[in-house]
Amino acid sequence: MTPKNLFNIILKIFGLFFLREIIYIIPQLISTIPSFAKADDFGGEQFSSGDILPFIVTLIAIAFYVFIIYQLLFNTNKIIDKLKLDQGFNQQEFSFNISTSLILTISLIVIGGIILTNEIPNFCRNIFSYFQEKNLTRGMTKPNYSYIVVSGVKIIIGLLIIGERKRIVEFVEKRQVTKEEENEVE
Protein backbone atom coordinates (compact mmCIF):
# COMPACT_ATOMS: atom_id res chain seq x y z
CA MET A 1 0.00 0.00 0.00
CA THR A 2 1.46 3.35 -0.98
CA PRO A 3 1.17 6.49 1.14
CA LYS A 4 -1.24 7.94 -1.43
CA ASN A 5 -3.53 4.93 -1.06
CA LEU A 6 -3.41 5.20 2.72
CA PHE A 7 -4.34 8.90 2.68
CA ASN A 8 -7.00 8.15 0.10
CA ILE A 9 -8.61 5.67 2.50
CA ILE A 10 -8.31 8.02 5.47
CA LEU A 11 -9.99 10.87 3.58
CA LYS A 12 -12.81 8.57 2.46
CA ILE A 13 -13.37 7.48 6.06
CA PHE A 14 -13.62 11.14 7.08
CA GLY A 15 -16.13 11.58 4.26
CA LEU A 16 -18.21 8.72 5.63
CA PHE A 17 -18.16 10.28 9.10
CA PHE A 18 -19.40 13.55 7.59
CA LEU A 19 -22.15 11.51 5.92
CA ARG A 20 -23.13 10.30 9.38
CA GLU A 21 -23.36 13.90 10.54
CA ILE A 22 -25.62 14.86 7.66
CA ILE A 23 -27.91 12.00 8.64
CA TYR A 24 -28.29 13.71 12.01
CA ILE A 25 -28.90 17.14 10.47
CA ILE A 26 -31.66 16.17 8.02
CA PRO A 27 -34.24 15.27 10.72
CA GLN A 28 -33.56 18.65 12.35
CA LEU A 29 -34.33 20.30 9.03
CA ILE A 30 -37.53 18.34 8.61
CA SER A 31 -38.64 19.13 12.17
CA THR A 32 -38.38 22.90 11.53
CA ILE A 33 -40.74 22.85 8.53
CA PRO A 34 -44.03 22.56 10.51
CA SER A 35 -43.05 25.53 12.68
CA PHE A 36 -43.11 27.91 9.69
CA ALA A 37 -46.85 28.26 9.67
CA LYS A 38 -48.41 29.49 12.90
CA ALA A 39 -52.10 30.02 13.38
CA ASP A 40 -53.16 33.63 13.85
CA ASP A 41 -56.15 34.92 15.83
CA PHE A 42 -58.53 34.49 12.90
CA GLY A 43 -57.80 30.80 12.30
CA GLY A 44 -55.56 31.43 9.31
CA GLU A 45 -51.89 30.76 9.03
CA GLN A 46 -49.09 33.28 8.90
CA PHE A 47 -45.40 32.84 8.34
CA SER A 48 -42.93 34.02 10.91
CA SER A 49 -39.56 35.22 9.68
CA GLY A 50 -37.99 34.16 12.97
CA ASP A 51 -38.76 30.55 12.20
CA ILE A 52 -37.22 30.65 8.73
CA LEU A 53 -33.72 31.53 10.01
CA PRO A 54 -33.03 28.10 11.60
CA PHE A 55 -34.24 26.45 8.40
CA ILE A 56 -31.90 28.55 6.25
CA VAL A 57 -28.95 27.95 8.58
CA THR A 58 -29.64 24.21 8.50
CA LEU A 59 -29.84 24.27 4.68
CA ILE A 60 -26.50 26.07 4.51
CA ALA A 61 -24.98 23.50 6.88
CA ILE A 62 -26.33 20.64 4.76
CA ALA A 63 -24.96 22.22 1.57
CA PHE A 64 -21.56 22.61 3.26
CA TYR A 65 -21.60 19.01 4.45
CA VAL A 66 -22.63 17.73 1.00
CA PHE A 67 -19.75 19.65 -0.57
CA ILE A 68 -17.27 18.25 1.95
CA ILE A 69 -18.65 14.72 1.58
CA TYR A 70 -18.38 14.92 -2.20
CA GLN A 71 -14.81 16.17 -2.04
CA LEU A 72 -13.72 13.61 0.56
CA LEU A 73 -15.33 10.64 -1.16
CA PHE A 74 -14.81 11.37 -4.83
CA ASN A 75 -11.96 13.89 -5.17
CA THR A 76 -9.47 12.47 -2.69
CA ASN A 77 -6.61 12.42 -5.20
CA LYS A 78 -6.99 16.16 -5.80
CA ILE A 79 -6.96 16.81 -2.06
CA ILE A 80 -3.87 14.65 -1.60
CA ASP A 81 -2.09 16.41 -4.47
CA LYS A 82 -3.03 19.93 -3.31
CA LEU A 83 -2.04 19.30 0.30
CA LYS A 84 0.97 17.17 -0.76
CA LEU A 85 0.10 14.55 1.82
CA ASP A 86 2.03 11.77 0.15
CA GLN A 87 5.28 13.72 -0.14
CA GLY A 88 8.29 12.78 1.99
CA PHE A 89 7.40 9.13 2.57
CA ASN A 90 9.60 6.20 1.72
CA GLN A 91 7.52 3.95 -0.53
CA GLN A 92 8.86 0.77 1.10
CA GLU A 93 7.73 1.75 4.61
CA PHE A 94 4.13 0.70 4.00
CA SER A 95 4.22 -3.07 3.73
CA PHE A 96 0.74 -4.14 4.85
CA ASN A 97 -1.74 -5.19 2.22
CA ILE A 98 -5.33 -4.31 3.03
CA SER A 99 -7.79 -3.47 0.30
CA THR A 100 -9.54 -0.14 0.18
CA SER A 101 -12.92 -1.82 0.00
CA LEU A 102 -12.27 -3.77 3.21
CA ILE A 103 -11.38 -0.63 5.14
CA LEU A 104 -14.41 1.24 3.75
CA THR A 105 -16.62 -1.72 4.63
CA ILE A 106 -15.31 -1.75 8.19
CA SER A 107 -15.83 2.00 8.52
CA LEU A 108 -19.41 1.70 7.22
CA ILE A 109 -20.14 -1.01 9.77
CA VAL A 110 -18.68 1.18 12.52
CA ILE A 111 -20.68 4.23 11.37
CA GLY A 112 -23.90 2.21 11.17
CA GLY A 113 -23.18 0.74 14.59
CA ILE A 114 -22.61 4.19 16.08
CA ILE A 115 -25.91 5.40 14.64
CA LEU A 116 -27.74 2.37 16.04
CA THR A 117 -26.15 2.58 19.49
CA ASN A 118 -27.07 6.26 19.71
CA GLU A 119 -30.60 5.95 18.39
CA ILE A 120 -32.00 2.74 19.86
CA PRO A 121 -31.98 4.16 23.42
CA ASN A 122 -33.45 7.45 22.11
CA PHE A 123 -36.18 5.52 20.30
CA CYS A 124 -37.08 3.57 23.45
CA ARG A 125 -37.04 6.75 25.56
CA ASN A 126 -39.27 8.56 23.05
CA ILE A 127 -41.77 5.70 22.97
CA PHE A 128 -41.84 5.63 26.77
CA SER A 129 -42.33 9.42 26.94
CA TYR A 130 -45.10 9.28 24.32
CA PHE A 131 -47.11 6.65 26.21
CA GLN A 132 -46.42 8.32 29.53
CA GLU A 133 -47.70 11.66 28.21
CA LYS A 134 -50.67 9.94 26.60
CA ASN A 135 -51.62 8.25 29.89
CA LEU A 136 -51.08 11.37 32.00
CA THR A 137 -53.19 13.67 29.83
CA ARG A 138 -55.91 11.06 29.23
CA GLY A 139 -56.69 12.32 25.74
CA MET A 140 -56.81 16.03 26.68
CA THR A 141 -53.78 16.77 24.50
CA LYS A 142 -52.28 14.99 21.57
CA PRO A 143 -48.73 13.82 22.39
CA ASN A 144 -45.99 14.61 19.90
CA TYR A 145 -44.84 11.51 18.06
CA SER A 146 -42.38 13.21 15.71
CA TYR A 147 -39.40 12.30 17.90
CA ILE A 148 -40.35 8.62 17.61
CA VAL A 149 -40.51 8.94 13.82
CA VAL A 150 -37.14 10.72 13.61
CA SER A 151 -35.46 8.11 15.82
CA GLY A 152 -37.07 5.34 13.81
CA VAL A 153 -35.80 6.84 10.56
CA LYS A 154 -32.28 7.11 11.99
CA ILE A 155 -32.42 3.45 13.06
CA ILE A 156 -33.55 2.44 9.58
CA ILE A 157 -30.73 4.49 8.04
CA GLY A 158 -28.19 2.85 10.36
CA LEU A 159 -29.49 -0.59 9.41
CA LEU A 160 -29.41 0.33 5.72
CA ILE A 161 -25.80 1.51 6.00
CA ILE A 162 -24.81 -1.80 7.56
CA GLY A 163 -26.95 -3.89 5.23
CA GLU A 164 -26.08 -2.11 1.99
CA ARG A 165 -22.40 -1.55 2.74
CA LYS A 166 -21.26 -3.50 -0.33
CA ARG A 167 -23.30 -1.32 -2.67
CA ILE A 168 -22.10 1.85 -0.97
CA VAL A 169 -18.45 0.76 -1.24
CA GLU A 170 -18.93 -0.21 -4.89
CA PHE A 171 -20.52 3.18 -5.59
CA VAL A 172 -17.72 5.13 -3.89
CA GLU A 173 -14.98 3.13 -5.58
CA LYS A 174 -16.70 3.28 -8.98
CA ARG A 175 -17.09 7.06 -8.73
CA GLN A 176 -13.42 7.39 -7.74
CA VAL A 177 -12.32 5.35 -10.77
CA THR A 178 -14.45 7.41 -13.16
CA LYS A 179 -13.08 10.65 -11.70
CA GLU A 180 -9.52 9.39 -12.13
CA GLU A 181 -10.26 8.41 -15.74
CA GLU A 182 -11.71 11.89 -16.44
CA ASN A 183 -8.59 13.52 -14.99
CA GLU A 184 -6.30 11.32 -17.10
CA VAL A 185 -8.16 12.29 -20.30
CA GLU A 186 -7.70 16.00 -19.57
C-alpha positions, 0 to 999 in steps of 0.5 A: 500500500502506498502512502497515497492509497493510505491517505486516500482511505483516510480521507474517504473514512472522514467523508463517511463520518461527515455523511453520518453527521448529515444523517443527524442534520436532516431530521432537524431540518424536517422538524423545523418545517411545521413551525413555519406556519403558525395560526393567527387569531382568525384561524388562518396561518401566517409565516414568521420570519424568525422561524425561517432563520433556523431552516436557512442555517440548516440548509447552509450546513447541509450544503456545506456538508454535502460539498465536503462529503463529495470532495472527501469521497470522490476527489481524494486524489486532488486533495492529496495532491493539493495538500501534498500529503504523500510527499516525503514518505519512503515507498517501502515503509508501508508493507501491509496489504489491506484493500480499500474496499475492506477498510471502507466496509469496516468503517461503514459497519462502525458508522452504522453501529454508532448510529444504532447505538445512539438511536435505539436508546433514544427511540425507546425513551421517546416511545416511553415518553409518548405513552407516559404523556398519553396516559397522564393527559388522558386524551386532553392533549395529543402527544408529539410523536415526531421524535419517535418517527425521527429516531425510527428513521435514523435506526432504519438508516443505520441498518441500511448503512450496515446492510447495503455496505457492499453497494455503498463501497462499490458506488464510492470506488466506482465514482473514484475510478471514473473521476480518475479516468476523467482527470487522465483524459484531460 
